[in-house]
Amino acid sequence: MLFVPGNRASWIEKAAKAGADALVLDLEDSVPVAEKANARAIVAEAVGKHDPANGLLYVRANPGTHMPDWEDVQAVVQPGLTGLFVAKVSGPDDVEMLARMVSEVEHRKGMEIGVTQFVVALEMARAAELAFQIASHPRVQTLVASAAKNADVARALGFTWSMEGLETLYFRSKTIIACRAAGKTFPIGGLWQDVHDLEGLRSFATFNRSLGFTGEIVLHPSNVAVVNEVYSLSDADRDYYEGMITAFAEAEASGKAAVMYRGEHVDIAHVETARETLRIHGPRA
């Protein structure tokens, strides 16, 4: 998920060619206060022109004093928008409030009620604690656990960032478990801030993938290729899983419920994981 400042129309056009699976047009932190209204107009126009066949498109709206910014929501919720990237909720009540706001906009614009989905970033301590309840809302597609240095989550949870990431391991793993338990199978990690350190990004993303994340939020187009590579299924892994399925099928045909495959004991549980992995990643390119 590639973030793009909403007040930069030319950047939005360039970002669409970066190879990300999703763009997030940002109206919040990356936009100066004086540019908020201009950014809203630019983003609303971009959403209106977007063809959903060309990829997923989200908008991060501004949080208001007591509820999400109504003008942002009213402007960007329209055909062409996949959903909202939801920031700074404190719990499931905030998600439900936003859902009702969005339903009203969908109704006024003749859209199907519920078509606008939410990707929710857990940025406050209470939200992190109530991750499962948030993930369970029908509009929520997935959660984002951003373990960024000195940002909102670090301030809310009080951790001191390290490259090893042990200080956020519980937070990240809990988010993944909440997603999975709620039936949302694509938890998103992040956020690597040193956008020019691509090897650092690779290491960070590789660790996140090992935890169970299925993608990352990124801030710069140069980061997209690295993340796509890390989260893609390598030819070697694909060969491994395909070979496992074949070996198990041969074992089953001879009346066995397990087989030694490349020196490992393999039974139906491992084969189901292999099948699910291949299903998620799709056919060989």
C-alpha positions as CSV (number, residue, x, y, z in Angstrom):
1,M,0.0,0.0,0.0
2,L,1.8,3.1,-1.3
3,F,0.9,6.4,0.4
4,V,0.7,9.6,-1.7
5,P,0.2,13.2,-0.3
6,G,-3.2,14.3,-1.5
7,N,-2.1,17.8,-2.4
8,R,0.4,16.5,-5.0
9,A,-1.7,15.8,-8.1
10,S,1.4,15.0,-10.3
11,W,2.6,12.5,-7.6
12,I,-0.7,10.7,-7.7
13,E,-0.3,10.1,-11.4
14,K,3.2,8.8,-11.0
15,A,2.4,6.6,-8.0
16,A,-0.2,4.8,-10.1
17,K,2.6,3.4,-12.2
18,A,4.8,2.3,-9.3
19,G,3.5,-1.3,-9.2
20,A,1.8,-1.2,-5.8
21,D,-1.3,-3.3,-5.2
22,A,-3.0,-0.3,-3.6
23,L,-2.6,3.5,-3.4
24,V,-3.6,5.5,-0.3
25,L,-4.2,9.1,-1.1
26,D,-3.5,10.9,2.1
27,L,-5.4,13.9,3.4
28,E,-4.0,13.7,6.9
29,D,-0.4,13.9,8.2
30,S,1.4,14.4,4.9
31,V,-0.7,17.5,3.9
32,P,0.0,20.9,5.5
33,V,-3.0,22.5,7.3
34,A,-3.2,25.3,4.7
35,E,-3.4,22.7,1.9
36,K,-6.2,20.6,3.4
37,A,-9.1,22.0,1.3
38,N,-7.0,21.9,-1.9
39,A,-5.9,18.3,-1.2
40,R,-9.5,17.3,-0.6
41,A,-10.5,18.6,-4.1
42,I,-7.5,16.9,-5.8
43,V,-8.2,13.6,-4.1
44,A,-12.0,13.7,-4.8
45,E,-11.2,14.3,-8.5
46,A,-8.7,11.5,-8.6
47,V,-11.2,9.1,-7.0
48,G,-13.8,10.1,-9.5
49,K,-11.5,9.3,-12.4
50,H,-10.2,6.0,-11.0
51,D,-11.1,2.8,-12.7
52,P,-11.3,0.0,-10.1
53,A,-9.9,-2.4,-12.7
54,N,-6.6,-0.6,-12.4
55,G,-6.1,-1.4,-8.7
56,L,-7.2,-0.7,-5.2
57,L,-7.6,3.0,-4.1
58,Y,-8.0,4.2,-0.5
59,V,-8.1,7.6,1.1
60,R,-6.9,8.5,4.6
61,A,-9.2,11.2,5.8
62,N,-8.5,13.6,8.7
63,P,-9.8,12.8,12.2
64,G,-12.0,15.6,13.5
65,T,-12.3,16.7,17.1
66,H,-15.2,14.4,17.9
67,M,-15.6,12.3,14.8
68,P,-13.9,11.8,11.4
69,D,-13.9,14.9,9.2
70,W,-17.3,15.0,7.6
71,E,-16.2,17.1,4.6
72,D,-13.4,14.6,3.8
73,V,-15.8,11.7,4.0
74,Q,-18.5,13.4,1.9
75,A,-16.0,14.4,-0.8
76,V,-14.1,11.1,-1.3
77,V,-16.7,8.4,-0.8
78,Q,-17.9,7.8,-4.3
79,P,-17.7,5.2,-7.1
80,G,-14.1,4.4,-7.8
81,L,-13.0,4.3,-4.1
82,T,-12.1,0.9,-2.6
83,G,-12.3,2.2,0.9
84,L,-11.0,4.5,3.6
85,F,-7.6,4.0,5.4
86,V,-8.9,4.8,8.9
87,A,-6.5,6.6,11.3
88,K,-6.5,7.2,15.0
89,V,-9.6,5.3,16.1
90,S,-9.8,4.5,19.8
91,G,-12.0,1.4,19.5
92,P,-14.9,-0.3,17.7
93,D,-17.4,2.5,18.6
94,D,-15.3,4.9,16.4
95,V,-15.4,2.4,13.6
96,E,-19.2,2.1,13.9
97,M,-19.6,5.9,13.9
98,L,-17.6,6.2,10.7
99,A,-19.5,3.3,9.2
100,R,-22.8,5.2,9.8
101,M,-21.3,8.4,8.3
102,V,-20.2,6.5,5.2
103,S,-23.6,4.8,4.9
104,E,-25.3,8.2,4.8
105,V,-22.9,9.3,2.0
106,E,-23.4,6.1,0.1
107,H,-27.2,6.5,0.4
108,R,-27.1,10.2,-0.8
109,K,-25.0,9.3,-3.8
110,G,-27.0,6.2,-4.8
111,M,-24.2,3.8,-4.0
112,E,-24.7,0.3,-2.6
113,I,-24.6,0.5,1.2
114,G,-21.5,-1.2,2.6
115,V,-19.5,-1.1,-0.6
116,T,-16.9,1.3,0.9
117,Q,-14.5,-0.8,3.0
118,F,-12.1,0.2,5.9
119,V,-8.5,-0.6,6.4
120,V,-7.9,0.4,10.1
121,A,-4.5,1.4,11.4
122,L,-4.1,0.6,15.1
123,E,-2.4,3.8,16.3
124,M,-3.8,4.2,19.9
125,A,-3.3,2.0,22.9
126,R,-7.0,1.3,23.3
127,A,-7.4,0.4,19.7
128,A,-4.5,-2.0,20.0
129,E,-6.1,-3.6,23.0
130,L,-9.5,-4.0,21.2
131,A,-8.0,-5.2,17.9
132,F,-10.3,-8.2,17.5
133,Q,-13.4,-6.2,18.1
134,I,-12.3,-3.6,15.5
135,A,-11.4,-6.3,13.0
136,S,-14.8,-8.0,13.4
137,H,-16.7,-5.0,12.0
138,P,-18.2,-6.0,8.7
139,R,-16.7,-3.0,6.9
140,V,-13.2,-3.7,8.1
141,Q,-11.1,-5.5,5.5
142,T,-8.0,-5.7,7.6
143,L,-5.8,-4.0,10.2
144,V,-2.5,-2.3,10.0
145,A,0.1,-2.6,12.7
146,S,2.7,0.1,12.1
147,A,5.9,-0.2,14.1
148,A,7.4,3.1,13.0
149,K,10.1,4.9,14.9
150,N,8.9,7.9,17.0
151,A,5.5,8.0,15.4
152,D,1.9,7.8,16.7
153,V,2.1,4.2,17.8
154,A,5.4,4.6,19.5
155,R,4.0,7.6,21.5
156,A,0.8,5.7,22.3
157,L,2.4,2.5,23.4
158,G,5.6,4.1,24.9
159,F,8.1,1.9,23.2
160,T,11.6,2.8,22.1
161,W,12.2,1.6,18.5
162,S,15.0,-0.8,17.6
163,M,15.9,-2.5,14.3
164,E,15.4,-5.9,16.0
165,G,11.8,-5.0,16.7
166,L,11.3,-7.0,19.9
167,E,9.6,-4.0,21.6
168,T,6.7,-4.2,19.1
169,L,6.6,-8.0,18.6
170,Y,3.6,-8.5,20.8
171,F,1.7,-5.6,19.2
172,R,2.4,-6.9,15.7
173,S,1.6,-10.5,16.5
174,K,-1.6,-9.6,18.4
175,T,-2.8,-7.6,15.3
176,I,-2.2,-10.6,13.1
177,I,-4.1,-12.9,15.4
178,A,-7.0,-10.5,15.7
179,C,-7.2,-10.3,11.9
180,R,-7.1,-14.0,11.5
181,A,-9.6,-14.7,14.3
182,A,-12.0,-12.2,12.7
183,G,-11.7,-13.9,9.3
184,K,-9.7,-11.1,7.8
185,T,-6.7,-12.9,6.2
186,F,-4.5,-10.1,4.9
187,P,-3.0,-8.2,7.9
188,I,-0.7,-5.3,6.8
189,G,2.6,-4.3,8.4
190,G,4.9,-1.3,8.3
191,L,6.4,1.3,8.4
192,W,10.0,1.7,7.2
193,Q,10.8,5.4,7.4
194,D,14.3,5.5,6.0
195,V,13.0,5.2,2.4
196,H,16.4,5.3,0.8
197,D,17.7,2.3,2.8
198,L,16.3,-0.5,0.7
199,E,18.3,-3.2,2.4
200,G,17.0,-2.1,5.7
201,L,13.5,-2.2,4.2
202,R,14.1,-5.7,2.9
203,S,15.2,-6.9,6.3
204,F,12.3,-5.2,8.0
205,A,9.7,-6.6,5.5
206,T,11.2,-10.1,5.6
207,F,10.7,-10.2,9.4
208,N,7.2,-8.9,9.1
209,R,6.4,-11.6,6.6
210,S,7.8,-14.2,8.9
211,L,5.3,-13.1,11.6
212,G,2.3,-13.5,9.3
213,F,1.8,-10.1,7.6
214,T,0.8,-10.2,4.0
215,G,2.0,-6.8,2.9
216,E,3.4,-3.4,3.9
217,I,2.5,0.2,3.8
218,V,5.3,2.2,2.2
219,L,6.0,5.9,1.7
220,H,8.1,6.0,-1.5
221,P,7.7,4.4,-5.0
222,S,11.2,3.0,-4.8
223,N,10.1,0.8,-1.9
224,V,7.3,-0.9,-3.8
225,A,9.5,-3.3,-5.8
226,V,11.4,-4.5,-2.6
227,V,8.2,-5.2,-0.7
228,N,6.6,-6.9,-3.7
229,E,9.6,-9.2,-4.0
230,V,9.7,-10.0,-0.3
231,Y,6.0,-10.9,-0.1
232,S,5.9,-12.8,-3.4
233,L,6.3,-16.6,-3.6
234,S,9.7,-17.5,-4.9
235,D,10.1,-20.1,-7.6
236,A,12.0,-22.3,-5.1
237,D,9.2,-22.0,-2.6
238,R,6.6,-22.7,-5.3
239,D,8.5,-25.8,-6.4
240,Y,8.7,-26.9,-2.7
241,Y,5.0,-26.7,-2.2
242,E,4.0,-28.2,-5.5
243,G,6.4,-31.1,-4.9
244,M,4.9,-31.6,-1.4
245,I,1.4,-31.9,-2.8
246,T,2.5,-34.4,-5.4
247,A,4.5,-36.5,-3.0
248,F,1.5,-36.6,-0.5
249,A,-0.9,-37.6,-3.3
250,E,1.3,-40.5,-4.2
251,A,1.5,-41.6,-0.6
252,E,-2.2,-41.4,-0.2
253,A,-2.7,-43.5,-3.3
254,S,-0.7,-46.3,-1.6
255,G,-2.7,-46.1,1.6
256,K,-0.4,-43.8,3.6
257,A,-1.4,-40.7,5.7
258,A,2.1,-39.3,5.8
259,V,5.3,-39.2,3.8
260,M,8.9,-38.2,4.2
261,Y,9.4,-35.2,1.8
262,R,12.9,-33.6,1.5
263,G,13.8,-35.1,4.8
264,E,10.7,-33.8,6.6
265,H,7.6,-35.6,7.9
266,V,4.6,-34.4,6.0
267,D,0.9,-35.1,6.6
268,I,-2.4,-33.5,5.6
269,A,-1.9,-30.5,7.8
270,H,1.3,-29.5,5.9
271,V,-0.4,-30.2,2.5
272,E,-3.3,-27.9,3.4
273,T,-0.8,-25.1,4.2
274,A,0.9,-25.7,0.8
275,R,-2.5,-25.6,-1.0
276,E,-3.5,-22.4,0.8
277,T,-0.2,-20.7,0.1
278,L,-0.4,-21.5,-3.6
279,R,-4.0,-20.4,-3.7
280,I,-3.2,-17.0,-2.2
281,H,-0.3,-16.4,-4.5
282,G,-2.1,-17.5,-7.6
283,P,-0.6,-19.4,-10.6
284,R,3.0,-19.3,-11.6
285,A,3.7,-16.1,-13.7
